[in-house]
Amino acid sequence: MGSVSNPLRPWEIKREEGKSSQGRRIVNKFYNSVMWRKIRARQLARQPLCEDCLRRGKTRPATEVDHIQPINPINSWDTHNNIWGDPVDESNLQSLCESCHARKSAREQKEIQRKLKQTQHETGY
């Protein structure tokens, strides 16, 4: 378990050295929050099987909780006129196995970079 990174924000957990950020160039603090851990656990309990595999007639356990519409990697709560998904909206979540999540994430990276540039251009951050 990581250490508290900010005593004024105890829900933000400092990432342990060497932990994976799933290839993200920007590590979103939201994914280390107690809130996300609870949402993630609830989603995996509700749907323990990979939803992508199920659509293809396969049965594999889910290990990842994915945002269907990716969230803002800089500020999770800023949906910026619905360019980004809501981080806590359960209808924006799906359970995936590691390989399906990696495949989806790889497809999304270019689009995320485009959205980031658009958001930075429009907001200046």
VMD Tcl script that builds the backbone (N, CA, C; Angstrom):
set m [mol new atoms 375]
animate dup $m
set s [atomselect $m all]
$s set {name element resname resid chain x y z} {
  {N N MET 1 A 0.849 -1.178 0.000}
  {CA C MET 1 A 0.000 0.000 0.000}
  {C C MET 1 A 0.884 1.226 0.000}
  {N N GLY 2 A 0.524 2.228 -0.762}
  {CA C GLY 2 A 1.307 3.453 -0.861}
  {C C GLY 2 A 1.125 4.337 0.352}
  {N N SER 3 A 1.900 5.377 0.440}
  {CA C SER 3 A 1.793 6.314 1.541}
  {C C SER 3 A 0.908 7.480 1.120}
  {N N VAL 4 A 0.385 8.180 2.116}
  {CA C VAL 4 A -0.460 9.334 1.828}
  {C C VAL 4 A 0.416 10.420 1.225}
  {N N SER 5 A 0.010 10.954 0.086}
  {CA C SER 5 A 0.825 11.942 -0.611}
  {C C SER 5 A 0.564 13.365 -0.139}
  {N N ASN 6 A -0.602 13.621 0.431}
  {CA C ASN 6 A -0.952 14.965 0.844}
  {C C ASN 6 A -1.856 14.853 2.063}
  {N N PRO 7 A -1.416 15.322 3.242}
  {CA C PRO 7 A -2.241 15.171 4.437}
  {C C PRO 7 A -3.578 15.901 4.342}
  {N N LEU 8 A -3.677 16.916 3.465}
  {CA C LEU 8 A -4.943 17.618 3.290}
  {C C LEU 8 A -5.877 16.877 2.340}
  {N N ARG 9 A -5.322 15.919 1.583}
  {CA C ARG 9 A -6.101 15.111 0.648}
  {C C ARG 9 A -5.756 13.638 0.870}
  {N N PRO 10 A -6.177 13.070 2.005}
  {CA C PRO 10 A -5.769 11.697 2.325}
  {C C PRO 10 A -6.307 10.659 1.354}
  {N N TRP 11 A -7.295 11.010 0.531}
  {CA C TRP 11 A -7.824 10.055 -0.437}
  {C C TRP 11 A -6.883 9.881 -1.626}
  {N N GLU 12 A -5.932 10.804 -1.776}
  {CA C GLU 12 A -4.954 10.684 -2.856}
  {C C GLU 12 A -3.774 9.867 -2.347}
  {N N ILE 13 A -3.525 8.755 -2.984}
  {CA C ILE 13 A -2.469 7.850 -2.569}
  {C C ILE 13 A -1.284 7.998 -3.511}
  {N N LYS 14 A -0.095 8.112 -2.934}
  {CA C LYS 14 A 1.114 8.206 -3.748}
  {C C LYS 14 A 1.377 6.851 -4.398}
  {N N ARG 15 A 1.664 6.857 -5.688}
  {CA C ARG 15 A 1.953 5.621 -6.419}
  {C C ARG 15 A 3.251 5.023 -5.907}
  {N N GLU 16 A 3.209 3.723 -5.610}
  {CA C GLU 16 A 4.415 3.040 -5.174}
  {C C GLU 16 A 5.400 2.954 -6.324}
  {N N GLU 17 A 6.671 3.032 -5.988}
  {CA C GLU 17 A 7.731 2.958 -6.987}
  {C C GLU 17 A 7.625 1.651 -7.757}
  {N N GLY 18 A 7.701 1.734 -9.064}
  {CA C GLY 18 A 7.696 0.528 -9.890}
  {C C GLY 18 A 6.315 0.024 -10.268}
  {N N LYS 19 A 5.253 0.646 -9.750}
  {CA C LYS 19 A 3.907 0.197 -10.102}
  {C C LYS 19 A 3.579 0.618 -11.528}
  {N N SER 20 A 2.835 -0.213 -12.219}
  {CA C SER 20 A 2.465 0.058 -13.602}
  {C C SER 20 A 1.415 1.153 -13.684}
  {N N SER 21 A 1.489 1.968 -14.721}
  {CA C SER 21 A 0.434 2.945 -14.997}
  {C C SER 21 A -0.270 2.564 -16.288}
  {N N GLN 22 A -0.179 1.276 -16.644}
  {CA C GLN 22 A -0.837 0.711 -17.821}
  {C C GLN 22 A -0.474 1.466 -19.092}
  {N N GLY 23 A 0.774 1.896 -19.191}
  {CA C GLY 23 A 1.242 2.556 -20.400}
  {C C GLY 23 A 0.812 4.002 -20.537}
  {N N ARG 24 A 0.143 4.526 -19.532}
  {CA C ARG 24 A -0.299 5.912 -19.623}
  {C C ARG 24 A 0.899 6.841 -19.556}
  {N N ARG 25 A 0.906 7.849 -20.399}
  {CA C ARG 25 A 1.974 8.848 -20.345}
  {C C ARG 25 A 1.753 9.780 -19.164}
  {N N ILE 26 A 0.500 10.013 -18.832}
  {CA C ILE 26 A 0.136 10.852 -17.699}
  {C C ILE 26 A -0.572 9.946 -16.703}
  {N N VAL 27 A -0.080 9.903 -15.468}
  {CA C VAL 27 A -0.705 9.064 -14.451}
  {C C VAL 27 A -1.776 9.899 -13.763}
  {N N ASN 28 A -3.023 9.484 -13.900}
  {CA C ASN 28 A -4.158 10.209 -13.361}
  {C C ASN 28 A -4.339 9.836 -11.891}
  {N N LYS 29 A -4.273 10.817 -10.999}
  {CA C LYS 29 A -4.399 10.572 -9.562}
  {C C LYS 29 A -5.725 9.913 -9.207}
  {N N PHE 30 A -6.736 10.134 -10.014}
  {CA C PHE 30 A -8.051 9.555 -9.741}
  {C C PHE 30 A -7.972 8.046 -9.573}
  {N N TYR 31 A -7.132 7.384 -10.374}
  {CA C TYR 31 A -7.053 5.931 -10.332}
  {C C TYR 31 A -6.421 5.405 -9.053}
  {N N ASN 32 A -5.809 6.270 -8.254}
  {CA C ASN 32 A -5.258 5.857 -6.967}
  {C C ASN 32 A -6.168 6.235 -5.805}
  {N N SER 33 A -7.321 6.818 -6.096}
  {CA C SER 33 A -8.207 7.288 -5.030}
  {C C SER 33 A -9.018 6.143 -4.430}
  {N N VAL 34 A -9.400 6.326 -3.184}
  {CA C VAL 34 A -10.260 5.359 -2.503}
  {C C VAL 34 A -11.594 5.256 -3.248}
  {N N MET 35 A -12.092 6.400 -3.730}
  {CA C MET 35 A -13.357 6.406 -4.468}
  {C C MET 35 A -13.279 5.461 -5.668}
  {N N TRP 36 A -12.204 5.570 -6.476}
  {CA C TRP 36 A -12.068 4.706 -7.648}
  {C C TRP 36 A -11.961 3.248 -7.234}
  {N N ARG 37 A -11.238 2.966 -6.176}
  {CA C ARG 37 A -11.083 1.574 -5.731}
  {C C ARG 37 A -12.431 0.961 -5.370}
  {N N LYS 38 A -13.292 1.747 -4.743}
  {CA C LYS 38 A -14.634 1.253 -4.389}
  {C C LYS 38 A -15.490 1.053 -5.641}
  {N N ILE 39 A -15.453 2.021 -6.550}
  {CA C ILE 39 A -16.217 1.921 -7.801}
  {C C ILE 39 A -15.746 0.707 -8.594}
  {N N ARG 40 A -14.431 0.523 -8.666}
  {CA C ARG 40 A -13.828 -0.591 -9.403}
  {C C ARG 40 A -14.261 -1.936 -8.806}
  {N N ALA 41 A -14.191 -2.042 -7.483}
  {CA C ALA 41 A -14.586 -3.290 -6.815}
  {C C ALA 41 A -16.065 -3.588 -7.056}
  {N N ARG 42 A -16.905 -2.551 -6.987}
  {CA C ARG 42 A -18.345 -2.728 -7.217}
  {C C ARG 42 A -18.616 -3.192 -8.645}
  {N N GLN 43 A -17.913 -2.603 -9.620}
  {CA C GLN 43 A -18.098 -2.987 -11.026}
  {C C GLN 43 A -17.682 -4.437 -11.255}
  {N N LEU 44 A -16.529 -4.838 -10.717}
  {CA C LEU 44 A -16.063 -6.216 -10.913}
  {C C LEU 44 A -16.961 -7.221 -10.195}
  {N N ALA 45 A -17.565 -6.819 -9.075}
  {CA C ALA 45 A -18.514 -7.704 -8.385}
  {C C ALA 45 A -19.796 -7.844 -9.205}
  {N N ARG 46 A -20.241 -6.737 -9.800}
  {CA C ARG 46 A -21.461 -6.741 -10.612}
  {C C ARG 46 A -21.253 -7.506 -11.919}
  {N N GLN 47 A -20.089 -7.348 -12.553}
  {CA C GLN 47 A -19.799 -8.032 -13.817}
  {C C GLN 47 A -18.374 -8.595 -13.745}
  {N N PRO 48 A -18.238 -9.834 -13.263}
  {CA C PRO 48 A -16.903 -10.421 -13.095}
  {C C PRO 48 A -16.291 -10.971 -14.382}
  {N N LEU 49 A -17.057 -10.979 -15.471}
  {CA C LEU 49 A -16.547 -11.511 -16.739}
  {C C LEU 49 A -16.254 -10.381 -17.721}
  {N N CYS 50 A -15.286 -10.625 -18.598}
  {CA C CYS 50 A -14.911 -9.639 -19.612}
  {C C CYS 50 A -16.078 -9.445 -20.582}
  {N N GLU 51 A -16.559 -8.215 -20.667}
  {CA C GLU 51 A -17.714 -7.919 -21.516}
  {C C GLU 51 A -17.374 -8.011 -22.995}
  {N N ASP 52 A -16.156 -7.676 -23.358}
  {CA C ASP 52 A -15.728 -7.774 -24.755}
  {C C ASP 52 A -15.667 -9.240 -25.179}
  {N N CYS 53 A -15.085 -10.072 -24.339}
  {CA C CYS 53 A -15.017 -11.509 -24.644}
  {C C CYS 53 A -16.420 -12.107 -24.745}
  {N N LEU 54 A -17.315 -11.719 -23.845}
  {CA C LEU 54 A -18.689 -12.233 -23.884}
  {C C LEU 54 A -19.364 -11.903 -25.210}
  {N N ARG 55 A -19.126 -10.696 -25.723}
  {CA C ARG 55 A -19.715 -10.309 -27.013}
  {C C ARG 55 A -19.195 -11.183 -28.150}
  {N N ARG 56 A -18.005 -11.768 -27.962}
  {CA C ARG 56 A -17.413 -12.639 -28.981}
  {C C ARG 56 A -17.597 -14.118 -28.649}
  {N N GLY 57 A -18.466 -14.415 -27.676}
  {CA C GLY 57 A -18.770 -15.803 -27.344}
  {C C GLY 57 A -17.733 -16.501 -26.485}
  {N N LYS 58 A -16.860 -15.742 -25.835}
  {CA C LYS 58 A -15.835 -16.314 -24.964}
  {C C LYS 58 A -16.151 -15.973 -23.515}
  {N N THR 59 A -15.618 -16.764 -22.603}
  {CA C THR 59 A -15.806 -16.510 -21.179}
  {C C THR 59 A -14.437 -16.383 -20.526}
  {N N ARG 60 A -14.099 -15.162 -20.118}
  {CA C ARG 60 A -12.833 -14.907 -19.424}
  {C C ARG 60 A -13.110 -13.991 -18.244}
  {N N PRO 61 A -12.400 -14.189 -17.136}
  {CA C PRO 61 A -12.595 -13.297 -15.988}
  {C C PRO 61 A -12.098 -11.883 -16.294}
  {N N ALA 62 A -12.821 -10.914 -15.798}
  {CA C ALA 62 A -12.411 -9.514 -15.948}
  {C C ALA 62 A -11.408 -9.176 -14.857}
  {N N THR 63 A -10.387 -8.437 -15.221}
  {CA C THR 63 A -9.384 -7.973 -14.259}
  {C C THR 63 A -9.270 -6.454 -14.257}
  {N N GLU 64 A -9.891 -5.815 -15.239}
  {CA C GLU 64 A -9.790 -4.359 -15.396}
  {C C GLU 64 A -11.183 -3.745 -15.463}
  {N N VAL 65 A -11.303 -2.520 -14.961}
  {CA C VAL 65 A -12.528 -1.740 -15.141}
  {C C VAL 65 A -12.160 -0.585 -16.064}
  {N N ASP 66 A -12.873 -0.502 -17.166}
  {CA C ASP 66 A -12.561 0.441 -18.234}
  {C C ASP 66 A -13.631 1.512 -18.337}
  {N N HIS 67 A -13.194 2.750 -18.591}
  {CA C HIS 67 A -14.133 3.818 -18.928}
  {C C HIS 67 A -14.422 3.705 -20.421}
  {N N ILE 68 A -15.662 3.464 -20.772}
  {CA C ILE 68 A -16.057 3.313 -22.174}
  {C C ILE 68 A -15.685 4.578 -22.944}
  {N N GLN 69 A -16.100 5.732 -22.417}
  {CA C GLN 69 A -15.644 7.013 -22.955}
  {C C GLN 69 A -14.516 7.454 -22.024}
  {N N PRO 70 A -13.279 7.529 -22.517}
  {CA C PRO 70 A -12.135 7.834 -21.653}
  {C C PRO 70 A -12.326 9.124 -20.865}
  {N N ILE 71 A -11.759 9.142 -19.649}
  {CA C ILE 71 A -11.837 10.344 -18.821}
  {C C ILE 71 A -10.645 11.246 -19.103}
  {N N ASN 72 A -10.786 12.497 -18.729}
  {CA C ASN 72 A -9.734 13.490 -18.923}
  {C C ASN 72 A -8.507 13.072 -18.114}
  {N N PRO 73 A -7.373 12.816 -18.755}
  {CA C PRO 73 A -6.199 12.347 -18.028}
  {C C PRO 73 A -5.527 13.415 -17.170}
  {N N ILE 74 A -5.863 14.670 -17.383}
  {CA C ILE 74 A -5.270 15.750 -16.592}
  {C C ILE 74 A -6.156 16.098 -15.405}
  {N N ASN 75 A -7.453 16.212 -15.636}
  {CA C ASN 75 A -8.408 16.531 -14.580}
  {C C ASN 75 A -9.626 15.642 -14.784}
  {N N SER 76 A -9.705 14.580 -14.010}
  {CA C SER 76 A -10.758 13.571 -14.171}
  {C C SER 76 A -12.166 14.150 -14.164}
  {N N TRP 77 A -12.368 15.215 -13.405}
  {CA C TRP 77 A -13.717 15.752 -13.227}
  {C C TRP 77 A -14.122 16.711 -14.334}
  {N N ASP 78 A -13.197 17.125 -15.162}
  {CA C ASP 78 A -13.498 18.055 -16.251}
  {C C ASP 78 A -13.853 17.261 -17.503}
  {N N THR 79 A -15.144 17.192 -17.812}
  {CA C THR 79 A -15.576 16.462 -19.011}
  {C C THR 79 A -15.454 17.338 -20.252}
  {N N HIS 80 A -15.180 18.611 -20.062}
  {CA C HIS 80 A -14.977 19.585 -21.140}
  {C C HIS 80 A -16.016 19.402 -22.254}
  {N N ASN 81 A -17.253 19.775 -21.925}
  {CA C ASN 81 A -18.362 19.692 -22.888}
  {C C ASN 81 A -18.523 18.296 -23.483}
  {N N ASN 82 A -18.388 17.302 -22.638}
  {CA C ASN 82 A -18.575 15.887 -23.008}
  {C C ASN 82 A -17.534 15.347 -23.986}
  {N N ILE 83 A -16.392 16.022 -24.117}
  {CA C ILE 83 A -15.287 15.430 -24.877}
  {C C ILE 83 A -14.781 14.216 -24.105}
  {N N TRP 84 A -14.779 14.335 -22.776}
  {CA C TRP 84 A -14.303 13.268 -21.890}
  {C C TRP 84 A -15.480 12.655 -21.149}
  {N N GLY 85 A -15.310 11.408 -20.733}
  {CA C GLY 85 A -16.353 10.712 -19.993}
  {C C GLY 85 A -16.367 11.085 -18.520}
  {N N ASP 86 A -17.491 10.796 -17.882}
  {CA C ASP 86 A -17.649 11.010 -16.446}
  {C C ASP 86 A -16.931 9.879 -15.712}
  {N N PRO 87 A -16.017 10.191 -14.790}
  {CA C PRO 87 A -15.225 9.142 -14.152}
  {C C PRO 87 A -16.010 8.227 -13.219}
  {N N VAL 88 A -17.155 8.682 -12.697}
  {CA C VAL 88 A -17.893 7.866 -11.731}
  {C C VAL 88 A -19.253 7.387 -12.239}
  {N N ASP 89 A -19.606 7.708 -13.454}
  {CA C ASP 89 A -20.876 7.266 -14.036}
  {C C ASP 89 A -20.786 5.774 -14.348}
  {N N GLU 90 A -21.581 4.977 -13.640}
  {CA C GLU 90 A -21.508 3.523 -13.813}
  {C C GLU 90 A -21.883 3.075 -15.216}
  {N N SER 91 A -22.663 3.879 -15.937}
  {CA C SER 91 A -22.999 3.505 -17.314}
  {C C SER 91 A -21.809 3.736 -18.256}
  {N N ASN 92 A -20.763 4.383 -17.757}
  {CA C ASN 92 A -19.551 4.614 -18.544}
  {C C ASN 92 A -18.460 3.593 -18.204}
  {N N LEU 93 A -18.824 2.535 -17.489}
  {CA C LEU 93 A -17.845 1.532 -17.075}
  {C C LEU 93 A -18.139 0.187 -17.712}
  {N N GLN 94 A -17.074 -0.558 -17.974}
  {CA C GLN 94 A -17.213 -1.940 -18.422}
  {C C GLN 94 A -16.077 -2.764 -17.829}
  {N N SER 95 A -16.355 -4.031 -17.578}
  {CA C SER 95 A -15.354 -4.961 -17.071}
  {C C SER 95 A -14.670 -5.631 -18.251}
  {N N LEU 96 A -13.335 -5.648 -18.235}
  {CA C LEU 96 A -12.567 -6.248 -19.325}
  {C C LEU 96 A -11.441 -7.116 -18.772}
  {N N CYS 97 A -11.008 -8.088 -19.567}
  {CA C CYS 97 A -9.805 -8.845 -19.222}
  {C C CYS 97 A -8.600 -7.979 -19.599}
  {N N GLU 98 A -7.431 -8.379 -19.154}
  {CA C GLU 98 A -6.233 -7.575 -19.401}
  {C C GLU 98 A -5.952 -7.386 -20.890}
  {N N SER 99 A -6.095 -8.446 -21.682}
  {CA C SER 99 A -5.761 -8.317 -23.109}
  {C C SER 99 A -6.770 -7.442 -23.858}
  {N N CYS 100 A -8.056 -7.566 -23.556}
  {CA C CYS 100 A -9.052 -6.707 -24.214}
  {C C CYS 100 A -8.852 -5.248 -23.812}
  {N N HIS 101 A -8.529 -5.018 -22.538}
  {CA C HIS 101 A -8.296 -3.654 -22.075}
  {C C HIS 101 A -7.064 -3.057 -22.752}
  {N N ALA 102 A -6.005 -3.843 -22.882}
  {CA C ALA 102 A -4.785 -3.358 -23.544}
  {C C ALA 102 A -5.056 -3.030 -25.006}
  {N N ARG 103 A -5.835 -3.871 -25.666}
  {CA C ARG 103 A -6.167 -3.647 -27.078}
  {C C ARG 103 A -6.985 -2.357 -27.228}
  {N N LYS 104 A -7.988 -2.175 -26.370}
  {CA C LYS 104 A -8.826 -0.974 -26.431}
  {C C LYS 104 A -7.998 0.271 -26.107}
  {N N SER 105 A -7.164 0.178 -25.097}
  {CA C SER 105 A -6.337 1.322 -24.700}
  {C C SER 105 A -5.382 1.735 -25.808}
  {N N ALA 106 A -4.805 0.772 -26.488}
  {CA C ALA 106 A -3.888 1.079 -27.593}
  {C C ALA 106 A -4.619 1.824 -28.705}
  {N N ARG 107 A -5.858 1.395 -29.007}
  {CA C ARG 107 A -6.648 2.074 -30.048}
  {C C ARG 107 A -6.973 3.505 -29.639}
  {N N GLU 108 A -7.184 3.707 -28.348}
  {CA C GLU 108 A -7.616 5.019 -27.870}
  {C C GLU 108 A -6.489 6.039 -27.741}
  {N N GLN 109 A -5.253 5.598 -27.643}
  {CA C GLN 109 A -4.155 6.522 -27.342}
  {C C GLN 109 A -4.053 7.697 -28.320}
  {N N LYS 110 A -4.158 7.440 -29.605}
  {CA C LYS 110 A -4.071 8.532 -30.581}
  {C C LYS 110 A -5.226 9.513 -30.402}
  {N N GLU 111 A -6.415 8.983 -30.187}
  {CA C GLU 111 A -7.585 9.834 -29.988}
  {C C GLU 111 A -7.440 10.654 -28.705}
  {N N ILE 112 A -6.913 10.041 -27.659}
  {CA C ILE 112 A -6.719 10.755 -26.399}
  {C C ILE 112 A -5.728 11.897 -26.588}
  {N N GLN 113 A -4.645 11.650 -27.296}
  {CA C GLN 113 A -3.664 12.709 -27.545}
  {C C GLN 113 A -4.297 13.855 -28.335}
  {N N ARG 114 A -5.141 13.525 -29.299}
  {CA C ARG 114 A -5.834 14.556 -30.079}
  {C C ARG 114 A -6.754 15.370 -29.171}
  {N N LYS 115 A -7.509 14.682 -28.307}
  {CA C LYS 115 A -8.419 15.371 -27.394}
  {C C LYS 115 A -7.651 16.258 -26.421}
  {N N LEU 116 A -6.517 15.759 -25.931}
  {CA C LEU 116 A -5.700 16.553 -25.013}
  {C C LEU 116 A -5.241 17.843 -25.670}
  {N N LYS 117 A -4.766 17.739 -26.893}
  {CA C LYS 117 A -4.314 18.935 -27.610}
  {C C LYS 117 A -5.464 19.908 -27.799}
  {N N GLN 118 A -6.652 19.382 -28.131}
  {CA C GLN 118 A -7.828 20.222 -28.321}
  {C C GLN 118 A -8.198 20.909 -27.011}
  {N N THR 119 A -8.218 20.152 -25.911}
  {CA C THR 119 A -8.565 20.704 -24.603}
  {C C THR 119 A -7.553 21.759 -24.180}
  {N N GLN 120 A -6.262 21.471 -24.350}
  {CA C GLN 120 A -5.221 22.425 -23.968}
  {C C GLN 120 A -5.315 23.694 -24.800}
  {N N HIS 121 A -5.609 23.556 -26.072}
  {CA C HIS 121 A -5.737 24.719 -26.947}
  {C C HIS 121 A -6.910 25.596 -26.510}
  {N N GLU 122 A -8.035 24.951 -26.172}
  {CA C GLU 122 A -9.243 25.701 -25.825}
  {C C GLU 122 A -9.199 26.290 -24.425}
  {N N THR 123 A -8.538 25.599 -23.489}
  {CA C THR 123 A -8.563 26.052 -22.098}
  {C C THR 123 A -7.256 26.674 -21.636}
  {N N GLY 124 A -6.181 26.387 -22.346}
  {CA C GLY 124 A -4.889 26.923 -21.948}
  {C C GLY 124 A -4.195 26.140 -20.851}
  {N N TYR 125 A -4.736 24.952 -20.486}
  {CA C TYR 125 A -4.023 24.124 -19.488}
  {C C TYR 125 A -3.657 22.804 -20.048}
}
mol reanalyze $m
mol bondsrecalc $m
mol representation Tube
mol addrep $m
